Amino acid sequence: MLSPGSDILGLERVSALLGRLGNPERSLPPVLHVAGTNGKGSTCAFLRAAIEAAGLTAHVYTSPHLVRFNERIRLAGRLIEDDLLAALLSETLDAADGLELSFFEASTAAAFLAFSRTPADACIVEVGLGGRLDATNVIERPLVCGIASLSIDHEHFLLAPEEGTPEEPLARIAFEKAGIAKPGVPLVTHYYFEPEANWAIEDVAEKIGAPLYRTVGYESWRIKRNKKGQLSYIDEQGYAGRPKRHLLPAPQLLGEHQVENLGLAIAMLRHQSILDVPMDAIAKGIVAAIWPARLQRLGPGPLTGAREVWLDGGHNASAGEALRAHFAGRRLHLVIGMLASKNPAALTWPMRDNLASVTAVPVPTHEHHPPAAFGADIASAPDVATALLGLPDDGLPVLIAGSLYLAGDVLKTNGQPPD
């Protein structure tokens, strides 16, 4: 019943399915819709933490999962239970007869069914792939939309030739992400270093009639870290056009890129007018937010022992730059497994000055790059456990990266599944 292979972009099939299910996407709590190449999951984690710190409840739909499918659907703060999930998937698949759905389309419909039947104050929805043609984009009137960082990824889908779309690759990526914009709905994003990306987003927002809020001077919002390590956030919301600076604690999610994701989440909350999430709740949420396999330092366990081991699911050039910045000045051992569809140099090239060694491992149950794809004389191992055992006891940290699928296997093996 589900189509084989990769996800299929387009709204026709999922719209037909949701129609058969009574259009649950029209009965959701206020939706915060988040797109982006990197950082959208972390942004969702910050949104959820702040909303819950304000005493409100939120449904959350994210992908992919790391260990259990249940991680994709969080109902009013709790991962969906097995029995309810099984019932919803059965109902969804029964209604899908003849539609040739993708796995993600069926998952999205089941999530929206769950969200429409369970009370909550808000609904946080992460785009799966792209934005314009992603299954989540059936949401007709979100509360606010956000676009996190942009990078070249999923080229086979997002850069496929199509009349009326930008020809420059990053502009096309930005165009696809901005496709979640809706008339009259605030669209919150960064101001990107690449002007073609900014122009593409501006063009979409103007044509659709979406008010655009982004980090251009103090035009809309800005976040940065001061010399004391505190975060400084500023915007003009609610102050009669007079900017006000807010000092906030640093998140436990590591890396300067997480500061940008946090800023996007704050700006999304402050550019909507329905949810009451004051700055003191945002401050509490910053400290509470967690998002596994994103620069996560693993605890002692069957896999890591007492060694300093870091885990990150990054797999594109933007992630490579973020990892390089975090480990600046430090030597480390990299254990890498990457899907065959990804650029094998995306992490190794930005981090080339950090690497004491590179060991390639398979990505379990997925087609992946062989060791030779990462360079000459690269070590290899049949799994992460063997790779770790083969590293010298030299006190250097280890980074396991390259795939969220690999990260999920590592968390399961080390006894640290997401909750």
N, C-alpha and C positions, 0 to 999 in steps of 0.2 A: 504493500500500500504506500509506503514511503519511497520517494525516488532514491535511486542509488547514488553513491558518490558525493560530490561536493554540494554545498547549498546552492539553490537556484534563486537569483534575485528577481523581484517582481511582486506586485501586490495582488494580482488577480486571484491566485489560488487561496492565499490566506484570507482574503476578503470573502470569497465564496464560502470557505469553511466557517468563518465567524458568522456569516449570515445564517447558515444552517444551525448554528449554536445559539441563535438569538441575539447576535451582536453584543457580546459581553464587553467589548472594548469601549462601548458607549456608556457603560455603567461603572466606570472605574472611579476611585477617589481622585482628587486633583493630581495630575501627572507631571513629574519633572523628567524630561526626556533628554538623555545625554548621548552624544556621538563623539567621535574622535578616533585617531589611530592608536595612540597610547594615552593612558591616564583616565579613560572614561570609567573604568571599574573603581579606581581609587576615588574619583570624584563622587561616584555613587556611595562609596563607603563614608566619605565625609558628610554627604547630604543626610544619609540615614542616621549617623551618630548625632548630628546637630538636631535633627527633627525629634529623635527620641529623647535627647537631653532637655528639650522643651516640653516634655511630658506628652508628646503626640506619638501616634503609631504610624508605621510606614510599611507598605508592601515593597518588595524589591525583586526585580527580575534582572539577572546578570548572566553572562556566559563568557567562556565555557566553564564547566565545573572542574574542580581539581581531583576530587576523590569520589564524591557521590553526586548523582544527578540532582538530588534534593537541594544542593547549594544554589541552584539557579533560581529557585522560587522561595522567597521568604515571606511568610504571611504574618503581618502585624508583629514583626520582630522575631519570629521563630521559623526555622527551616520547616518546609512542608513535611508532614508525616507520610510515611510509606503508603499506608492504606488510602489516604485521600489522594495522593499522587497517582496511585494505580487506577483509582476510580476515574479521575479526571482524564488521564491518558486514554483509558478505555472509551470514555464518552467521546473524546476528541477523534479517535481513530475510527469509531463507528460512524461518525458524521462525515468523515473524510473520504468515504468510498468513491473511487473514480477520479479523485482530484490530483493524484500523483504528487503529494506534498513532499517537501524536504523535511528533514529531521527538525530543523530550527523552526519552520513554520508550525509544525505540530506542537512543539514545545511552547512556542509563543501563545498559541491558542489555548493550550491547557493552563498556562499561567494567567491569562486574562480571564478565563473562566473562574479560577480560584480567587483572583482579586475582586471580581464583580460580586462574589458571594460571601465575602468576608469583610466586615466593616474595618475601616482604617481611615486615618486622617489624610494620608498622602500615598502616592504610588510612584516609586522611582524606577524608571525603565531605561536600561542600557541598550543601545543599538547593537545588533549583532555584527553586521558587515555593511559598511558604507553608511547609508542613511536614507537617501531618496527612495530606494527600492527595497529597503530592509523591511522584513515582516512587521517590525514594531511600528512602522510609520503609518499604520492604519489608524493610529490615534489622531482624531480629527481636531481636538481642541485641548492641547496640553496647557498646563499652568505656565511653564517656562521651558525653554530649550537651551541646551548648552553644548558647546563644541570644545573638546579638550585639544591636546597637541595633535599636529598633523605630520605625517610622514608617508613615504611611498611604501605601500603594503597591499597585499591581495591584488596585485596588478592584473591578474587574469580576469578578475571580475570588474574592478573599479576603473580600469583603463581601457576596457573594450571599446572599440570605435563606435560612436553613436552620434548621429547628426544633431547639431544644436548644443553640443557640450564643448567645454574648453579643450583645446588641443595640448596645452602645456601640462605635463603630468601632475604637478602639485596643485595647479589650479583646478584640474579635473577632480582630484581627491577632495579639495575644499568644496567644490561644487556639489559633490555627492554627499558629503557630511552636512552641508547647509541645507540639503533637501528635506531635513526634518522641520525647517522653519514653517510657521503657519501665520496667516494674516492676523495682525494685532497682538501676537504672542511675543513676549520679550525673547530675543535671541542673544545669549551671552557668550562671549568668547574672548580669546586673547587677540593681541595685535601681533601678527607673525612676522618673522624676519624676512620671509619671502613675499615681496609685494604682490606677486600674481595670486597667492592664496588669499590675501586680504581683498583684492579686487573681486575675486570670484564670490566671496562671501557677501561683500557689499552689494554686488549685482543681484544675487539671489534675494537678499533681505529687501532690497528696494523693490524688486519686481513683485514679491509676494506680499509686501506691506508689513514686514516684521520689524519692530523697533530693535535696533542693534546696539548692544552695550559691550564695550571691549576696553582693553587696557591701552589707551592712547593718552599719555600724560595723565591728567585727572579728569578727562572727559567723562569717564564712567566709573572705573574702579582701578585700583592698583594694590598689589601686595609685594612686600619685600622683607628681608631679614635685616634687623639693625645690628650694630656692633656688639650688643649684649646677647645676641641670639634670639631675641624676641621677634615676633612677626608684627609688622605694621601694615594694617589694611586701611585704605581710605576710599570713600566714595561720596557722592552727593545725595544719596537717598534719604529723604525725610528731613533734610536740613535747609530747605528753602534755597537750594543752590550753593550752600556754603559747605565745602568739604570738611569732614570730621575724621580725625585719625583714631583708629582703634588699635591698642596694643594687645596682642594675643599670644598664647603659649605656642611653642613649637610642637608639631605632631610627633607621635611615636613612629609614624611611617617615615622612613629615612630617604634622603636624597633631596636635592634642591628642586628637582622636578615635582616633588610632592607639594612643595610650597605653591607652585603654580596651579596644581590640581585643587588644592585647598582654596586658593583665591577664587577659582572658577565656581566652586561649590558655594562659597560665601556670597559671591555676586549673584548667583542664581537665586538664592534664598532672599536676597535683599532687593531683587528686581521683580518680585512677584508680590501680590497684594492679598492673598487669601490665608496662607499659613502664618501664624504668629510664632516666629522663631527669633527671639531677641539675641543680642550679641553675647550675653552671659551664657546662654545655652550653646551658642556656636563655640564659645571658648571651651566649655566642658566637652562638647563633641569632638573638638580637635584632639584632645588628649585621649579620648576613648576610642577613636576610629582605628580599626585594624583592617588589613586587606592582605591575606596570605600570598606568599610567593612573589611579593614585590619587595625586593631588597629585604628579605626576611632573614634574620639570623636564627638558624635552627638551634634548638635546645639539645642537650645531650640525649642520645637515643641509640637504638640498635645500629643505625647507619653512621652516625657522626662520631660516636664516642664523646671524648672531651675536646675534640678539635674545633677550631673556629671555622664554621661552615656557613656560607651564605647561599640563599636560594632566590633566583629571580627568573620569571617566565619570559623575560624580554627576548625578542627575536628579530628586531629590525634596527636600522641605523640610529633612529632616535633613541631606542633603548640602549644601544651601545654607547652613545654619547653620555647618557645619564649614568650608566655604570662607570664609565671612565671618570666622570666628574666626582662620583662618590668615592672611588678608590684612588683618587689622585695622589701620587707620591708613594703608593703602596705596591709592593710586589705580591703576586698571588698565583695560585694554581687554578686554572679554568678547566672544569669538566663540562663539556658541551654536547648537547644532543639537539638536532634541529630538523624540522620537517624538510623534505626534499623540495617543497615549493618555496622555501625561504632562501634569502641570500646568505650563503655560508660565511661571508666576510663581514656581515652586519655587526657582529660583536667583536670578532678577533681583530679587525682593523682599527677601530677606535681605541681598543684597549691594548694595542700591541706593545706599548711601553711598560705596561703593568705585568705582563705575563711571564711568569717563571716557567710555566709548562702549560701545554694544552693536551687534554685527553678527550677523545671523541667517544661517545657512547650511543647506542641505539635509543630511539624514542619508542617505547613499548607499543606494539600493535599499530604503528603508523609507519608509512614510508619515510625514510630519513636519509640524510646525507652520509656517505661513507667517510672515513677518516681523511682520505686524500683530498676531499673537498675543502678542508680547512687549512691545507698547506702541506708542504713536504715534511717528512719525518715527524708527523703528528702521532702521538701515542694513541692507542685504542684499548678499550675494555668492553667486555660483554654487557656490563651493567654498571651503575653508579657505585655500588658497594665494592666491586672489584677495582674500579678506578681509584677510589679513596684509599684502599689498601695498598695500591701501587705507588702512592705518592711518598716522597721522602719526608721523614719526621724532622722538618726544618723550621717549624714554628710559623710558617707562612699561612695565611688564611686560604680557604678554598671557596671558589664561587662555582655553583652549579647553575647553568643557565642555558637558554636557547629555545625552550618550549614550555608552555603551560602544561602540556600533556606529560612531559618529563617531570615537571615540578609536582604535579599531582601524585605521580608514582613515588617520588622522593618523600613527600609528606606522609603518604600511607605507610611506606616502609619504615620511616622513623617514628611512627606513632603520633603524628601531629595533624590529623585530619581537621579541616575547617569545621567550625560549629555554627 
